[in-house]
């Protein structure tokens, strides 16, 4: 009786191993892939600014490092720039909140009178601007 139980248990373990191995098998051309994303990772609709909303942010902001960040809008695209450097496109996440492709976060407050910038070290100009990594920079008009 114990032998039958052992054989049954061994068969169950082997069956489970085979099922796991099939799930983890490398994809072969033509195989379909299913990805499950939890609700906290699900994409949301992109934020759309009201027609005149960005105007409150299109001002120069003097950071404590001496850098002056300017912001501008071209049609439905938004950019930031430091003098004599290339423009960097930023993307709206919410009202007054923008991010760049490299993960720099810009948060405007008080109708655009102040700004907090995190991960400024990721911007293309940061290598020669004396930007400290992991620091949040704050500026007011």
Secondary structure, 3 states (H helix, E strand, C coil): CHHHHHHHHHHHHHHHHHHHHHHHCCCCCCCCCCCCCCCCCCCCCCCCCCCCHHHHCCCCEECCCCCEEEEEEECCEEEEEECCCCCEEEEEEECCEEEECCCCEEEEEHHHCEEEEECHHHCCCHHHCCCCCCCEEEEEC
